[in-house]
Amino acid sequence: MPKLRPRARIVRTIGDQLISGPEAALIELVKNAFDADSPAVHISIVPPREDIKSLNSGIIKVVDYGHGMSSDDILGKWFEPATSDKVTRGASPGLGRTMLGAKGVGRFATARLGSRLDLLSVSEVSGRKEVSNIIVNWELFEQALYLDEIEIDIQTRPGKSKDVCGVSLEISELRDSWTKRQLELLVRELRRLTSPIKYREDDFQVFLDLSGFQKDTHGFDGQSIVSGAFGAIGNDDDFDPKEIRPFAINKIFHYMVQGEFDEDGQFTGFFINNRGDGKRQPLNVSSTSLTSEEISCGPVSLRLNIYDREGEAVVELFEKLGIL
């Protein structure tokens, strides 16, 4: 009975259809780091050298510190298009994070970004560290070969106890020359992956190194796109300039109520109407008597950010956040 036998170039064909551009490809790799329970992901985009004038000299590196992939994972899941692994699990194995990455898109994303991939993974298998390395030439997939004819050579060795689990992806022979506009779009999309509400040290952090883009060689300062992003939370002195910071939704509002209930239930605080004069207005609410069956919950602090849902108000909010 005849069987379907896909050509190797289907990897690029599917990747180009699923992934709209280099920014979307990188976002998928960051989502994979999140799904692996990594506390952070470090991205570096090194543009091609101006004296060479070739995309071959550029490099994109993505490093996470998640669970890593064993050699079996790499060959049986990562290199298996449309794997059902994420569909079956639904949540990350350690922190229970809701999966963000599109199922089976990671390998297509690396092929979309560059022709050559150097993947290094450290994982824990049966209580011992395992180090796996593969080098993939995606150009082989462009040739008139069938998918099952492509040989993937994987090198595996025992790791050391001090080796940190995670995955390092080094992509070279880039397919795109990154423009300022593309980098701005990348930063905007990365900021969507960080939470402005639960911002703390143990949250997922994203770091982006664009220092290779210099004003004298590329016409703009790449790192200022990250460090100068409008609407980021926190004091600049407190953050790594390479860190992607969330949209400051916690600082931008139409109305806000903030204050504290004391042990007796009396509220003391203030109200701000940013669609009016924007001034603090005292807000005090007397306590009510508790019944014999009720007990005080103790002092409680609160802050409520309130937003209008009308179209004009939403557009104004997005403009302040730098989303539009």
C-alpha positions as CSV (number, residue, x, y, z in Angstrom):
1,M,0.0,0.0,0.0
2,P,1.4,3.4,-0.9
3,K,2.5,5.6,2.0
4,L,3.1,9.3,2.3
5,R,6.8,10.2,2.2
6,P,7.4,13.9,2.7
7,R,10.4,15.7,1.2
8,A,12.9,17.1,3.6
9,R,12.1,20.7,2.5
10,I,8.7,20.4,4.1
11,V,10.5,21.5,7.3
12,R,11.2,24.9,5.7
13,T,7.8,25.0,3.9
14,I,5.8,24.5,7.1
15,G,8.1,26.8,9.0
16,D,7.6,29.6,6.6
17,Q,3.8,29.2,6.7
18,L,3.6,28.9,10.5
19,I,6.1,31.6,11.4
20,S,5.5,35.1,9.9
21,G,8.9,36.5,10.4
22,P,12.2,36.4,12.5
23,E,10.5,38.1,15.4
24,A,7.8,35.5,15.7
25,A,10.4,32.7,15.4
26,L,12.4,34.1,18.4
27,I,9.2,34.5,20.4
28,E,8.5,30.8,19.9
29,L,12.0,29.9,21.3
30,V,11.4,32.1,24.3
31,K,8.0,30.4,24.9
32,N,9.8,27.0,24.8
33,A,12.1,28.3,27.6
34,F,9.1,29.3,29.7
35,D,7.5,25.9,29.1
36,A,10.8,24.2,30.3
37,D,10.4,26.0,33.7
38,S,13.4,28.1,33.1
39,P,13.6,31.1,35.5
40,A,15.1,33.2,32.7
41,V,16.1,33.2,29.1
42,H,19.0,35.1,27.6
43,I,18.9,36.2,23.9
44,S,21.8,37.7,22.0
45,I,21.5,39.0,18.4
46,V,24.9,39.7,16.9
47,P,24.5,41.4,13.5
48,P,26.7,40.5,10.5
49,R,30.0,42.4,10.5
50,E,29.9,45.4,8.3
51,D,33.3,44.7,6.7
52,I,32.1,41.3,5.6
53,K,28.6,42.3,4.3
54,S,27.3,38.8,4.7
55,L,24.5,37.3,6.8
56,N,26.8,34.4,7.5
57,S,28.7,36.4,10.1
58,G,25.7,37.1,12.2
59,I,24.7,34.9,15.2
60,I,21.6,34.5,17.3
61,K,21.9,32.8,20.7
62,V,19.1,31.7,23.0
63,V,20.0,30.2,26.4
64,D,17.6,28.9,29.0
65,Y,18.0,27.2,32.4
66,G,15.1,24.8,32.3
67,H,15.0,21.0,32.5
68,G,17.0,20.6,29.3
69,M,16.5,17.8,26.8
70,S,18.0,14.3,26.9
71,S,19.2,12.7,23.7
72,D,15.9,10.8,23.6
73,D,14.0,14.0,24.0
74,I,15.9,15.6,21.2
75,L,15.5,12.8,18.7
76,G,12.1,11.6,19.8
77,K,10.3,14.9,20.5
78,W,12.3,17.9,19.3
79,F,13.0,16.4,15.9
80,E,9.5,14.9,15.6
81,P,7.3,17.4,13.8
82,A,3.9,18.1,15.4
83,T,4.7,16.0,18.5
84,S,1.8,15.5,20.9
85,D,4.0,16.0,24.0
86,K,2.8,19.5,24.9
87,V,-0.8,18.6,24.0
88,T,-0.7,15.6,26.4
89,R,1.0,17.4,29.3
90,G,-0.8,20.8,29.1
91,A,1.4,22.2,31.9
92,S,5.1,22.4,32.6
93,P,6.4,19.5,34.7
94,G,8.0,21.5,37.5
95,L,6.2,24.8,38.1
96,G,2.9,23.8,36.5
97,R,3.1,26.7,34.0
98,T,0.4,26.8,31.3
99,M,2.2,25.9,28.1
100,L,2.8,28.9,25.8
101,G,4.8,27.4,22.9
102,A,3.0,26.3,19.8
103,K,3.1,22.5,19.6
104,G,6.2,21.4,17.6
105,V,7.2,24.8,16.2
106,G,10.5,25.1,18.0
107,R,12.6,23.3,15.4
108,F,10.8,25.2,12.6
109,A,11.7,28.5,14.4
110,T,15.4,27.8,14.4
111,A,15.3,26.8,10.7
112,R,13.5,30.1,9.9
113,L,16.2,32.1,11.7
114,G,19.3,30.6,10.2
115,S,20.7,27.8,8.1
116,R,22.9,26.3,10.8
117,L,22.0,25.3,14.4
118,D,24.3,24.3,17.2
119,L,22.2,22.9,20.0
120,L,23.7,22.0,23.4
121,S,21.6,20.6,26.1
122,V,22.2,19.6,29.7
123,S,19.6,17.4,31.4
124,E,19.2,15.1,34.3
125,V,18.6,11.4,33.4
126,S,18.1,8.8,36.2
127,G,19.8,11.1,38.7
128,R,22.8,11.9,36.5
129,K,23.7,14.8,34.2
130,E,23.7,14.2,30.5
131,V,25.2,16.5,27.9
132,S,23.9,16.3,24.4
133,N,25.0,18.2,21.3
134,I,23.8,18.3,17.7
135,I,24.8,20.5,14.8
136,V,22.1,20.8,12.1
137,N,22.6,22.1,8.6
138,W,19.1,23.1,7.6
139,E,20.3,23.6,4.0
140,L,20.3,19.8,3.7
141,F,16.5,20.0,4.0
142,E,16.3,22.2,1.0
143,Q,17.8,19.5,-1.3
144,A,15.8,16.8,-3.1
145,L,16.0,14.4,-0.2
146,Y,13.2,12.7,1.7
147,L,12.8,13.5,5.4
148,D,13.7,10.0,6.5
149,E,17.0,10.2,4.5
150,I,18.3,13.0,6.7
151,E,20.9,11.7,9.2
152,I,21.0,13.6,12.5
153,D,24.3,13.0,14.4
154,I,24.0,13.6,18.1
155,Q,26.9,13.5,20.5
156,T,26.1,12.5,24.1
157,R,28.4,12.3,27.1
158,P,28.1,12.1,30.9
159,G,27.9,15.6,32.5
160,K,29.4,16.9,35.7
161,S,27.3,17.5,38.8
162,K,28.1,21.2,38.6
163,D,26.7,21.4,35.0
164,V,23.5,23.6,35.0
165,C,20.5,22.1,33.2
166,G,19.2,24.0,30.2
167,V,19.4,24.4,26.5
168,S,21.7,26.6,24.4
169,L,20.7,27.4,20.8
170,E,23.3,29.0,18.6
171,I,21.9,29.9,15.2
172,S,24.2,31.2,12.4
173,E,24.1,31.8,8.7
174,L,21.2,34.1,9.4
175,R,18.4,34.5,6.9
176,D,17.5,38.0,7.9
177,S,19.2,41.3,8.4
178,W,17.5,42.7,11.4
179,T,16.1,46.3,11.1
180,K,15.4,48.7,13.9
181,R,11.7,48.3,13.2
182,Q,11.9,44.5,13.6
183,L,13.9,44.8,16.8
184,E,11.3,47.2,18.2
185,L,8.5,44.7,17.3
186,L,10.5,42.0,19.0
187,V,10.9,44.0,22.2
188,R,7.2,44.8,22.2
189,E,6.2,41.1,21.8
190,L,8.7,40.0,24.5
191,R,7.3,42.5,26.9
192,R,3.9,40.8,26.5
193,L,5.4,37.6,27.9
194,T,6.4,39.3,31.2
195,S,3.9,40.0,34.0
196,P,3.4,43.5,35.4
197,I,1.3,42.3,38.2
198,K,3.4,39.5,39.7
199,Y,6.7,41.1,39.0
200,R,9.2,39.6,41.5
201,E,12.6,38.0,41.4
202,D,11.3,34.4,40.9
203,D,9.2,35.3,37.9
204,F,10.2,34.4,34.3
205,Q,12.7,37.0,33.1
206,V,13.8,37.8,29.6
207,F,17.2,39.4,28.7
208,L,18.0,40.7,25.3
209,D,21.5,41.8,24.2
210,L,21.5,44.1,21.2
211,S,24.8,45.8,22.0
212,G,26.1,44.6,18.6
213,F,24.0,47.2,16.9
214,Q,25.9,50.4,17.0
215,K,24.9,53.8,15.8
216,D,28.0,54.4,13.8
217,T,27.7,51.0,11.9
218,H,23.9,50.4,11.9
219,G,22.4,53.8,12.3
220,F,20.9,53.1,15.7
221,D,21.8,52.0,19.2
222,G,20.4,48.6,19.6
223,Q,20.6,48.4,23.4
224,S,18.6,51.6,23.8
225,I,15.6,49.9,22.2
226,V,15.6,47.6,25.3
227,S,16.6,49.9,28.1
228,G,14.7,52.9,26.8
229,A,11.4,51.0,26.2
230,F,8.5,53.3,27.1
231,G,6.3,52.4,30.0
232,A,8.6,49.9,31.7
233,I,8.2,49.4,35.4
234,G,10.8,50.0,38.0
235,N,13.7,52.4,38.5
236,D,16.4,52.1,35.8
237,D,19.1,51.9,38.5
238,D,17.5,48.7,39.8
239,F,17.5,46.7,36.6
240,D,19.8,45.1,34.1
241,P,19.7,47.3,31.0
242,K,19.3,44.1,29.0
243,E,16.2,43.0,30.9
244,I,12.9,43.1,29.1
245,R,10.5,44.8,31.5
246,P,6.7,44.5,31.5
247,F,4.3,47.1,30.3
248,A,3.5,49.3,33.2
249,I,-0.2,48.4,33.5
250,N,0.1,48.7,37.3
251,K,1.1,52.3,37.0
252,I,-1.3,53.4,34.3
253,F,-5.0,53.5,35.1
254,H,-8.2,55.6,34.6
255,Y,-9.2,55.4,38.2
256,M,-7.5,54.1,41.3
257,V,-8.4,53.4,44.9
258,Q,-5.6,52.7,47.4
259,G,-5.7,52.4,51.2
260,E,-5.9,50.1,54.2
261,F,-8.6,48.5,56.3
262,D,-7.6,48.5,60.0
263,E,-8.4,45.7,62.4
264,D,-11.8,47.2,63.1
265,G,-12.7,47.4,59.4
266,Q,-12.3,51.1,59.0
267,F,-10.9,52.1,55.6
268,T,-8.4,55.0,55.2
269,G,-7.1,55.8,51.7
270,F,-7.5,57.9,48.6
271,F,-9.1,58.0,45.1
272,I,-7.6,59.3,41.9
273,N,-9.6,60.1,38.7
274,N,-7.1,60.3,35.9
275,R,-9.8,61.1,33.4
276,G,-10.6,64.1,35.6
277,D,-8.2,66.3,37.5
278,G,-5.8,63.5,38.4
279,K,-5.6,64.7,42.0
280,R,-5.7,62.5,45.2
281,Q,-9.1,62.7,46.9
282,P,-9.3,61.4,50.5
283,L,-11.5,58.4,50.9
284,N,-12.5,57.2,54.4
285,V,-15.1,54.6,55.2
286,S,-16.2,53.9,58.8
287,S,-16.1,50.4,60.2
288,T,-19.2,48.3,60.8
289,S,-19.8,46.4,64.0
290,L,-18.9,42.7,63.9
291,T,-21.4,40.1,65.0
292,S,-20.5,37.5,67.7
293,E,-19.9,35.0,64.9
294,E,-17.5,37.2,63.0
295,I,-13.8,37.9,63.6
296,S,-11.6,40.6,62.3
297,C,-9.4,39.6,59.4
298,G,-6.7,42.0,60.6
299,P,-5.3,45.0,58.7
300,V,-5.6,44.7,54.9
301,S,-3.9,46.9,52.3
302,L,-5.4,47.2,48.8
303,R,-5.0,48.9,45.5
304,L,-7.6,48.8,42.8
305,N,-6.7,49.9,39.3
306,I,-10.0,50.6,37.4
307,Y,-10.3,51.0,33.6
308,D,-13.1,52.3,31.3
309,R,-14.0,49.8,28.6
310,E,-15.1,52.3,26.0
311,G,-13.1,52.3,22.8
312,E,-11.6,55.7,23.2
313,A,-10.4,55.0,26.7
314,V,-8.8,51.7,25.7
315,V,-6.9,53.3,22.8
316,E,-5.7,56.0,25.1
317,L,-4.5,53.3,27.6
318,F,-2.7,51.4,24.9
319,E,-1.0,54.5,23.6
320,K,0.3,55.3,27.1
321,L,1.6,51.7,27.4
322,G,3.4,52.0,24.1
323,I,1.5,49.1,22.6
324,L,0.1,51.0,19.7
